[in-house]
Amino acid sequence: MAEIGIHARALAGLPKDHAAIPVWNSEDWYFEDFVIGDKIRSIRRTIAEGESMMFNSLVMDHHPYVSDETFAREEGVFGRRLVAGAFVFSLGLGLAATNCLNSFSYGYDRLRFIKPVFIGDTIYTIRENLTKEVHNLTMGKLRVSYSVYKGEGDLVLYAEHLLTALYRDPAPFAAEAQAKMDAKAKARA
């Protein structure tokens, strides 16, 4: 399993002795360091009323299921207000995201809101490396799952994150990368 929180990386403007200290939640992983099947689990986090309403206000989501207590309690299917799915998605990914300095978001697939999340629920996330493939001459592409749970293991959200990661040494991937790029160019022509 890749080690988390042990990598130091010099940054411009820092004294040398400060730059030698590992940065919290910031990794220096390259494509070669991602191991298929590796999993990490986040800490738990309880979703509070204020932050849920703040998110709703920031993104202008004022659907009665997330912002109208009376409607949700008296007319809603669940009998109480929901936490907006986009907020659960953001929190869930943030709980297990690492700030890898060599990877870049490529998109998300298979986002599913499986069960409702309510104000006061406590969530946690399990992240798993699913696949990796050569992408181009400088980066490979990864697929990572995020499974967000509440309570004692009820799955509430699932998503797959596509990301690219720099090769530490591009040479072993060069021939396959060039063949892929040539095939894509030929398909477009």
C-alpha positions in Angstrom: 0.0 0.0 0.0 1.2 3.5 -0.8 2.3 5.4 2.3 0.4 8.5 3.1 1.8 11.7 4.7 5.5 10.9 4.6 6.6 12.7 1.5 8.5 16.0 1.7 8.7 18.2 -1.4 10.6 21.5 -1.6 8.5 24.5 -2.4 9.7 27.9 -3.5 9.9 30.4 -0.7 10.4 28.0 2.1 13.5 27.7 4.3 15.3 24.4 3.5 14.6 23.0 7.0 10.9 23.6 6.6 10.8 22.1 3.1 12.3 18.9 4.5 9.2 18.4 6.7 6.5 16.2 5.1 3.4 18.1 4.1 0.2 16.9 5.8 -2.2 15.2 3.3 0.0 15.9 0.3 1.6 13.1 -1.6 4.4 12.8 -4.1 3.1 9.7 -5.8 3.7 9.0 -9.4 1.7 6.6 -11.7 4.0 3.8 -10.8 3.2 4.2 -7.1 -0.5 3.5 -7.4 -1.3 -0.1 -6.6 -4.5 -1.7 -7.8 -6.6 -2.8 -4.9 -5.1 -0.4 -2.3 -7.7 1.0 -0.1 -7.8 3.8 2.4 -10.6 4.7 4.9 -11.3 8.2 6.1 -12.2 9.5 9.5 -15.9 9.9 10.3 -17.6 13.3 10.0 -21.0 14.4 11.2 -22.9 16.7 8.9 -24.3 19.8 10.8 -27.4 21.9 10.1 -25.4 25.1 9.5 -23.0 23.8 6.9 -25.7 22.0 5.1 -27.8 25.2 4.7 -24.6 27.2 3.9 -23.9 24.8 1.0 -27.5 25.0 -0.2 -27.2 28.8 -0.2 -23.8 28.8 -2.0 -25.0 26.7 -4.8 -28.6 28.0 -4.8 -30.2 24.6 -4.1 -33.3 25.5 -2.2 -35.4 22.5 -3.1 -37.9 21.9 -0.3 -36.4 18.5 0.5 -33.1 20.2 1.6 -34.2 23.6 2.8 -37.8 23.5 4.0 -38.2 21.7 7.4 -42.0 21.9 7.4 -42.4 20.6 3.8 -39.9 17.8 4.4 -41.5 16.7 7.7 -45.2 17.0 6.6 -45.1 16.3 2.9 -41.8 14.8 2.1 -41.2 11.1 1.4 -38.5 10.8 4.1 -40.2 12.7 6.9 -37.2 15.0 7.4 -34.8 17.2 5.4 -32.1 15.7 3.3 -28.5 16.8 2.9 -28.0 17.9 -0.8 -26.5 15.1 -2.8 -23.8 17.4 -4.2 -22.8 18.2 -0.7 -22.5 14.5 0.3 -20.5 14.0 -2.8 -18.1 16.9 -2.0 -17.7 15.8 1.7 -17.3 12.1 0.8 -14.6 12.7 -1.7 -12.9 15.3 0.4 -12.7 12.9 3.4 -10.5 10.4 1.5 -8.9 12.7 -1.1 -5.2 13.0 -1.0 -3.5 16.0 -2.5 -1.2 14.2 -4.8 1.1 16.7 -6.4 1.6 14.6 -9.5 -2.0 13.8 -10.4 -4.8 15.7 -12.0 -8.6 15.2 -12.1 -9.9 13.8 -15.4 -13.6 13.4 -14.5 -16.1 11.3 -12.6 -18.2 8.3 -13.6 -20.9 6.2 -12.1 -22.0 8.7 -9.5 -24.9 7.2 -7.6 -26.9 8.5 -4.6 -27.9 5.2 -3.1 -29.5 6.1 0.2 -30.6 9.4 1.7 -28.4 11.4 4.0 -29.9 13.5 6.7 -28.7 16.4 8.8 -26.9 14.9 11.8 -25.8 11.8 10.0 -22.2 10.7 10.3 -20.4 9.6 7.1 -17.0 8.1 6.2 -15.4 7.1 2.9 -13.4 4.2 1.6 -11.3 4.9 -1.5 -10.0 2.1 -3.7 -7.6 2.1 -6.6 -9.5 0.2 -9.4 -7.5 0.4 -12.6 -4.6 2.0 -14.2 -3.5 2.3 -17.9 -1.0 4.1 -20.1 -2.6 7.4 -21.3 0.0 9.4 -23.1 3.8 10.1 -23.2 3.9 11.9 -19.8 0.9 10.5 -17.8 -1.0 7.4 -17.0 -4.8 7.2 -16.3 -6.2 5.9 -13.1 -9.7 4.9 -11.9 -10.4 5.2 -8.2 -13.7 4.5 -6.4 -15.2 6.4 -3.5 -17.7 4.6 -1.4 -19.4 6.9 1.1 -21.1 5.2 4.1 -23.2 6.5 7.0 -23.8 5.0 10.4 -22.5 1.5 10.8 -21.8 0.8 7.1 -24.8 1.8 5.1 -23.6 2.7 1.6 -25.1 6.1 0.6 -23.0 7.2 -2.4 -20.7 5.6 -4.9 -18.6 7.4 -7.5 -15.5 6.6 -9.6 -12.9 9.3 -10.1 -10.8 9.3 -13.2 -7.4 11.0 -12.9 -4.1 11.2 -14.6 -0.7 10.9 -12.9 2.7 11.7 -14.1 5.1 8.9 -14.8 8.2 8.9 -12.6 10.1 7.4 -15.6 8.2 7.8 -18.9 10.6 5.6 -20.8 9.0 2.2 -20.0 5.6 3.5 -21.1 6.7 5.4 -24.3 6.0 2.7 -26.9 2.6 1.8 -25.6 1.7 5.5 -25.2 2.8 6.4 -28.7 0.7 3.5 -30.1 -2.3 4.7 -28.2 -1.9 8.2 -29.4 -1.4 7.1 -33.0 -4.6 4.9 -32.8 -6.6 7.9 -31.5 -5.2 10.2 -34.2 -6.1 7.6 -36.9 -9.6 7.2 -35.5 -10.2 11.0 -35.7 -8.9 11.2 -39.3 
